[in-house]
Structures are given as C-alpha cells and as structure tokens.
Amino acid sequence: MAKRNEFVDYLLELLAPWGRVSSRAMFGGHGIYRDGIIFGLVIDDAFYLKVDDVNRADFEAHGLGPFMYRSPRRDEAVSLGYYLCPEEALESPALMREWANGAFAVALRAAAKKTVKMAPKKMPAASSVATLRKK
C-alpha cells in the first residue's frame, strides 16, 4: 500500500473544485492526474507542473526551474518537462487553477501527439485488397 503524503492530500483538496484529480505513487514521488492524464509531479514535497514551449516562459518569468535528476546510466542531468509550481499558487485555489489549466493543456497536447504517432497505418483501398486476393 502506498504511503500517505500530507502534501499530496493538500494538493488534491486544493485542486478538487477544478475537476476529478487523483494521485499515484511513482518513483519515490507522486504523479498528479486529472481524468487519468498526468499533469503534475510531487517530488520531496515540491509540486511540478508539465510544461512545453507554450507555457515554459510563464514559469521562467517567475524564476522557476525544471525538475532535474541525474541519470545513473548516462551520468548526466535529465529534465522531464516539469517546472516548479509558484509558491503563491499553493495558497490560492483560483491561482492554482490557472497554473493547473496550463499544465493540463500541455498534457492534452502531448497525449494528442502520441495518439497521432500510434495511429494505425492506412488500410489499402478496397480495389487494392481485391487485387491482392486474386494473386
């Protein structure tokens, strides 16, 4: 059974009016999900939100940086595309909703890209199938 985390419980309560939000323990931290789509991470009681080229500048303008870890295989720092959530958002449901909306939009864009990459190849036209069967 996953260990309870008071900070994660607090985040879930803070985000509850925004939608169906849940958490799952993962890699020594927690993933934060809305409707089953991950948009945030909690590592060492710090909340990180998903970023891409659309919202990264908002985080950087607040002096917030990415979550980084050292890869043991490559012995280099790796960023996962999650930036630290602003402290003031942790105190305001309305402000948190704004930041979470941006991170969730990133997660939806990423999911759409994965879906396009995984789409099945086009089936041959009916006439091509009939020709193949005759051979």
FENHU-V612047 format. One record per backbone hydrogen bond with DSSP energy under -1.0 kcal/mol. NH is the residue of the N-H (numbers start at 1). CO is the residue of the C=O. E is the energy in kcal/mol with one decimal. If there is no record, write none. Layout:
BEGIN
NH_CO_E + NH_CO_E
END
This chain:
BEGIN
9_5_-2.5 + 10_6_-2.4 + 11_7_-2.4 + 12_8_-2.6 + 13_9_-2.0 + 14_10_-2.7 + 15_11_-2.5 + 18_15_-1.8 + 21_19_-1.3 + 22_33_-2.2 + 24_31_-1.8 + 26_29_-2.6 + 29_26_-2.7 + 30_42_-2.1 + 31_24_-3.1 + 32_40_-3.1 + 33_22_-2.9 + 34_37_-2.3 + 35_20_-2.5 + 37_34_-2.1 + 39_32_-2.7 + 40_32_-1.6 + 41_48_-2.5 + 42_30_-2.7 + 43_46_-2.0 + 46_43_-1.1 + 48_41_-3.1 + 49_83_-3.3 + 50_39_-2.5 + 51_81_-2.9 + 56_52_-2.0 + 59_55_-1.1 + 60_56_-2.4 + 61_57_-2.5 + 63_60_-1.7 + 64_59_-2.5 + 67_82_-3.2 + 69_78_-2.1 + 71_76_-3.1 + 75_71_-1.9 + 78_69_-3.1 + 80_67_-1.1 + 83_49_-2.8 + 84_65_-2.5 + 85_47_-3.3 + 90_87_-1.2 + 96_92_-3.0 + 97_93_-2.2 + 98_94_-1.5 + 99_95_-2.0 + 100_96_-3.1 + 101_97_-2.5 + 102_98_-1.7 + 103_99_-2.0 + 104_100_-2.9 + 105_101_-2.2 + 106_102_-1.6 + 107_103_-2.1 + 108_104_-2.4 + 109_105_-2.3 + 110_106_-2.6 + 111_107_-2.3 + 112_108_-2.3 + 113_109_-2.1 + 114_110_-2.0 + 115_111_-2.2 + 116_112_-2.1 + 117_113_-2.2 + 118_114_-2.0 + 129_125_-1.9 + 130_126_-2.3 + 131_127_-1.9 + 132_128_-2.3 + 133_129_-2.0 + 134_130_-1.5
END
